[in-house]
Amino acid sequence: VLARIRPAFEQLAAAHLGQRILIVAHWTVNRIWLCHLLGYPIAAYRSRVGQDLTALNMLRYVCRHDESPVFSVVSMNDTSHLR
């Protein structure tokens, strides 16, 4: 799964530098991507990353000319919009 989503997410982010985009994905995709970004073993995605239904994850993508592009997790599993 990571081999398929990583290039897609990186291409979307790079194509929209300086903009906000929304990616809607399934529970497993979200948990595997977050494990990858947080440095957790991908095999542990079920136990290491929680994802409630309709949860929002906010990521930041920074691309500097002298460094490789980097994703960082700003917030994870946010369900405050349901209150």
N, CA, C and O atoms as a DFTB+ gen file, in Angstrom:
332 C
 N C O
     1  1       0.836      -1.194       0.000
     2  2       0.000       0.000       0.000
     3  2       0.873       1.247       0.000
     4  3       0.611       2.186      -0.751
     5  1       1.902       1.267       0.829
     6  2       2.780       2.440       0.893
     7  2       3.450       2.711      -0.446
     8  3       3.605       3.866      -0.842
     9  1       3.846       1.659      -1.142
    10  2       4.495       1.834      -2.453
    11  2       3.565       2.497      -3.460
    12  3       4.033       3.164      -4.383
    13  1       2.259       2.324      -3.298
    14  2       1.296       2.951      -4.220
    15  2       0.927       4.371      -3.788
    16  3       0.798       5.261      -4.629
    17  1       0.755       4.587      -2.476
    18  2       0.272       5.905      -2.042
    19  2       1.376       6.946      -1.926
    20  3       1.125       8.134      -2.134
    21  1       2.577       6.528      -1.601
    22  2       3.655       7.506      -1.409
    23  2       3.876       8.375      -2.643
    24  3       3.871       9.600      -2.520
    25  1       4.070       7.792      -3.835
    26  2       4.272       8.655      -5.007
    27  2       3.066       9.550      -5.292
    28  3       3.223      10.703      -5.693
    29  1       1.885       9.022      -5.087
    30  2       0.677       9.819      -5.354
    31  2       0.592      11.007      -4.405
    32  3       0.346      12.130      -4.846
    33  1       0.793      10.777      -3.111
    34  2       0.719      11.872      -2.136
    35  2       1.836      12.883      -2.368
    36  3       1.610      14.089      -2.267
    37  1       3.025      12.409      -2.673
    38  2       4.143      13.323      -2.925
    39  2       3.907      14.158      -4.180
    40  3       4.224      15.348      -4.194
    41  1       3.360      13.558      -5.228
    42  2       3.074      14.308      -6.454
    43  2       1.978      15.347      -6.223
    44  3       2.079      16.473      -6.708
    45  1       0.938      14.975      -5.489
    46  2      -0.129      15.942      -5.188
    47  2       0.415      17.119      -4.389
    48  3       0.124      18.274      -4.700
    49  1       1.194      16.829      -3.371
    50  2       1.744      17.904      -2.544
    51  2       2.670      18.810      -3.361
    52  3       2.588      20.034      -3.260
    53  1       3.531      18.225      -4.149
    54  2       4.473      19.015      -4.958
    55  2       3.758      19.864      -5.998
    56  3       4.220      20.956      -6.327
    57  1       2.651      19.380      -6.512
    58  2       1.900      20.122      -7.532
    59  2       1.114      21.287      -6.948
    60  3       0.626      22.143      -7.686
    61  1       0.991      21.323      -5.627
    62  2       0.172      22.361      -4.979
    63  2       0.945      23.069      -3.866
    64  3       0.385      23.370      -2.812
    65  1       2.213      23.331      -4.098
    66  2       3.027      24.018      -3.098
    67  2       2.390      25.352      -2.712
    68  3       1.948      26.111      -3.575
    69  1       2.347      25.625      -1.430
    70  2       1.779      26.874      -0.947
    71  2       0.264      26.893      -0.893
    72  3      -0.330      27.907      -0.527
    73  1      -0.363      25.795      -1.248
    74  2      -1.818      25.706      -1.233
    75  2      -2.259      24.661      -0.212
    76  3      -1.467      23.836       0.245
    77  1      -3.522      24.720       0.125
    78  2      -4.112      23.678       0.958
    79  2      -4.882      22.731       0.056
    80  3      -5.632      23.155      -0.823
    81  1      -4.682      21.444       0.289
    82  2      -5.430      20.453      -0.476
    83  2      -6.063      19.465       0.498
    84  3      -5.618      19.316       1.636
    85  1      -7.087      18.808       0.037
    86  2      -7.779      17.798       0.831
    87  2      -7.654      16.468       0.105
    88  3      -7.988      16.357      -1.075
    89  1      -7.176      15.472       0.812
    90  2      -7.110      14.124       0.272
    91  2      -8.018      13.260       1.144
    92  3      -7.843      13.194       2.361
    93  1      -8.966      12.615       0.528
    94  2      -9.866      11.718       1.244
    95  2      -9.401      10.297       0.974
    96  3      -9.283       9.876      -0.177
    97  1      -9.140       9.565       2.046
    98  2      -8.614       8.208       1.880
    99  2      -9.238       7.287       2.925
   100  3      -9.860       7.728       3.891
   101  1      -9.049       6.021       2.696
   102  2      -9.569       5.009       3.607
   103  2      -8.713       4.909       4.866
   104  3      -7.566       5.354       4.909
   105  1      -9.306       4.321       5.865
   106  2      -8.721       4.141       7.184
   107  2      -7.323       3.521       7.107
   108  3      -6.383       4.049       7.702
   109  1      -7.178       2.430       6.395
   110  2      -5.893       1.743       6.306
   111  2      -4.855       2.603       5.609
   112  3      -3.709       2.666       6.053
   113  1      -5.230       3.257       4.541
   114  2      -4.304       4.155       3.831
   115  2      -3.806       5.230       4.792
   116  3      -2.605       5.495       4.857
   117  1      -4.711       5.844       5.531
   118  2      -4.319       6.902       6.470
   119  2      -3.340       6.378       7.516
   120  3      -2.319       7.009       7.789
   121  1      -3.653       5.231       8.096
   122  2      -2.802       4.699       9.164
   123  2      -1.426       4.296       8.637
   124  3      -0.423       4.522       9.314
   125  1      -1.361       3.708       7.455
   126  2      -0.062       3.327       6.896
   127  2       0.763       4.561       6.558
   128  3       1.964       4.597       6.828
   129  1       0.130       5.570       5.971
   130  2       0.856       6.810       5.635
   131  2       1.374       7.499       6.902
   132  3       2.512       7.967       6.936
   133  1       0.541       7.559       7.934
   134  2       0.964       8.188       9.178
   135  2       2.091       7.403       9.846
   136  3       3.025       8.009      10.371
   137  1       2.028       6.068       9.839
   138  2       3.131       5.263      10.373
   139  2       4.427       5.586       9.646
   140  3       5.476       5.755      10.268
   141  1       4.345       5.667       8.347
   142  2       5.528       5.998       7.552
   143  2       6.096       7.360       7.961
   144  3       7.300       7.489       8.184
   145  1       5.244       8.359       8.057
   146  2       5.705       9.710       8.388
   147  2       6.249       9.810       9.808
   148  3       7.185      10.566      10.067
   149  1       5.666       9.050      10.720
   150  2       6.085       9.104      12.123
   151  2       7.232       8.152      12.446
   152  3       7.739       8.144      13.568
   153  1       7.640       7.351      11.465
   154  2       8.757       6.443      11.682
   155  2       8.392       5.164      12.405
   156  3       9.273       4.469      12.912
   157  1       7.119       4.842      12.460
   158  2       6.682       3.592      13.091
   159  2       6.800       2.455      12.079
   160  3       6.736       2.691      10.872
   161  1       6.970       1.234      12.555
   162  2       6.973       0.098      11.620
   163  2       5.630      -0.001      10.901
   164  3       4.583       0.058      11.546
   165  1       5.644      -0.147       9.613
   166  2       4.405      -0.218       8.833
   167  2       3.564      -1.414       9.277
   168  3       2.335      -1.335       9.303
   169  1       4.213      -2.507       9.623
   170  2       3.484      -3.705      10.050
   171  2       2.662      -3.469      11.316
   172  3       1.746      -4.237      11.610
   173  1       2.980      -2.424      12.058
   174  2       2.271      -2.129      13.305
   175  2       1.193      -1.067      13.126
   176  3       0.734      -0.488      14.111
   177  1       0.780      -0.800      11.889
   178  2      -0.161       0.300      11.643
   179  2      -1.467       0.151      12.408
   180  3      -2.068       1.156      12.789
   181  1      -1.921      -1.076      12.643
   182  2      -3.193      -1.270      13.360
   183  2      -3.092      -0.875      14.830
   184  3      -4.060      -0.383      15.409
   185  1      -1.947      -1.084      15.424
   186  2      -1.804      -0.810      16.854
   187  2      -1.169       0.543      17.158
   188  3      -1.366       1.071      18.252
   189  1      -0.421       1.113      16.233
   190  2       0.327       2.340      16.526
   191  2      -0.412       3.626      16.202
   192  3      -0.146       4.664      16.808
   193  1      -1.347       3.568      15.245
   194  2      -2.025       4.798      14.816
   195  2      -3.531       4.592      14.840
   196  3      -4.066       3.741      14.129
   197  1      -4.207       5.380      15.666
   198  2      -5.663       5.340      15.711
   199  2      -6.270       6.261      14.674
   200  3      -5.735       7.333      14.389
   201  1      -7.374       5.843      14.121
   202  2      -8.099       6.673      13.164
   203  2      -9.582       6.432      13.376
   204  3     -10.113       5.387      13.002
   205  1     -10.248       7.413      13.981
   206  2     -11.691       7.333      14.158
   207  2     -12.378       7.641      12.826
   208  3     -11.784       8.237      11.928
   209  1     -13.625       7.228      12.720
   210  2     -14.388       7.538      11.509
   211  2     -14.485       9.051      11.344
   212  3     -14.714       9.763      12.322
   213  1     -14.319       9.536      10.162
   214  2     -14.340      10.948       9.750
   215  2     -13.235      11.793      10.397
   216  3     -13.321      13.020      10.394
   217  1     -12.214      11.161      10.944
   218  2     -11.116      11.902      11.564
   219  2     -10.340      12.686      10.506
   220  3     -10.244      12.278       9.349
   221  1      -9.799      13.803      10.930
   222  2      -8.969      14.643      10.059
   223  2      -7.517      14.558      10.517
   224  3      -7.224      14.580      11.713
   225  1      -6.631      14.463       9.557
   226  2      -5.194      14.519       9.814
   227  2      -4.654      15.699       9.019
   228  3      -4.920      15.822       7.823
   229  1      -3.910      16.548       9.670
   230  2      -3.337      17.692       8.968
   231  2      -1.827      17.490       8.857
   232  3      -1.134      17.243       9.844
   233  1      -1.350      17.603       7.637
   234  2       0.071      17.430       7.359
   235  2       0.614      18.701       6.723
   236  3      -0.118      19.461       6.089
   237  1       1.884      18.912       6.900
   238  2       2.559      20.042       6.258
   239  2       3.626      19.461       5.334
   240  3       4.330      18.517       5.693
   241  1       3.733      20.029       4.161
   242  2       4.723      19.600       3.177
   243  2       5.626      20.779       2.902
   244  3       5.172      21.820       2.427
   245  1       6.894      20.623       3.194
   246  2       7.855      21.699       2.994
   247  2       8.869      21.252       1.957
   248  3       9.461      20.177       2.055
   249  1       9.051      22.100       0.971
   250  2       9.998      21.801      -0.111
   251  2      10.944      22.996      -0.240
   252  3      10.569      24.041      -0.771
   253  1      12.165      22.829       0.248
   254  2      13.179      23.882       0.142
   255  2      14.155      23.512      -0.966
   256  3      14.460      22.336      -1.166
   257  1      14.630      24.491      -1.664
   258  2      15.494      24.237      -2.822
   259  2      16.770      23.494      -2.469
   260  3      17.330      22.802      -3.319
   261  1      17.246      23.622      -1.225
   262  2      18.508      22.994      -0.852
   263  2      18.328      21.684      -0.072
   264  3      19.311      21.090       0.371
   265  1      17.084      21.234       0.096
   266  2      16.823      20.023       0.863
   267  2      15.770      19.176       0.167
   268  3      15.086      19.643      -0.744
   269  1      15.647      17.945       0.597
   270  2      14.586      17.078       0.092
   271  2      13.252      17.507       0.700
   272  3      13.223      17.990       1.832
   273  1      12.152      17.342      -0.027
   274  2      10.824      17.665       0.511
   275  2      10.516      16.812       1.739
   276  3      10.917      15.651       1.823
   277  1       9.804      17.402       2.678
   278  2       9.511      16.708       3.930
   279  2       8.042      16.926       4.308
   280  3       7.534      18.045       4.250
   281  1       7.373      15.841       4.693
   282  2       6.046      15.914       5.293
   283  2       6.215      15.916       6.805
   284  3       7.093      15.231       7.330
   285  1       5.397      16.668       7.502
   286  2       5.352      16.584       8.955
   287  2       3.890      16.525       9.388
   288  3       3.012      17.082       8.728
   289  1       3.644      15.850      10.493
   290  2       2.291      15.691      11.014
   291  2       1.991      16.872      11.937
   292  3       2.684      17.083      12.931
   293  1       0.958      17.634      11.601
   294  2       0.540      18.786      12.406
   295  2      -0.510      18.349      13.421
   296  3      -0.413      18.688      14.601
   297  1      -1.502      17.605      12.974
   298  2      -2.507      17.043      13.876
   299  2      -2.951      15.699      13.317
   300  3      -2.837      15.431      12.121
   301  1      -3.462      14.862      14.217
   302  2      -3.792      13.502      13.826
   303  2      -5.061      13.051      14.551
   304  3      -5.230      13.302      15.744
   305  1      -5.927      12.395      13.829
   306  2      -7.156      11.808      14.376
   307  2      -8.033      12.865      15.046
   308  3      -8.615      12.608      16.099
   309  1      -8.127      14.016      14.460
   310  2      -8.942      15.114      15.009
   311  2     -10.415      14.885      14.632
   312  3     -10.754      14.767      13.454
   313  1     -11.261      14.827      15.630
   314  2     -12.701      14.669      15.411
   315  2     -13.496      15.834      16.008
   316  3     -14.700      15.719      16.236
   317  1     -12.823      16.942      16.257
   318  2     -13.503      18.084      16.890
   319  2     -14.617      18.646      16.021
   320  3     -15.521      19.300      16.541
   321  1     -14.580      18.412      14.722
   322  2     -15.634      18.914      13.829
   323  2     -16.961      18.187      14.054
   324  3     -17.995      18.625      13.551
   325  1     -16.942      17.101      14.792
   326  2     -18.173      16.351      15.063
   327  2     -18.927      16.883      16.270
   328  3     -20.076      16.503      16.494
   329  1     -18.317      17.731      17.028
   330  2     -18.968      18.259      18.259
   331  2     -19.888      19.405      17.935
   332  3     -20.513      19.967      18.834
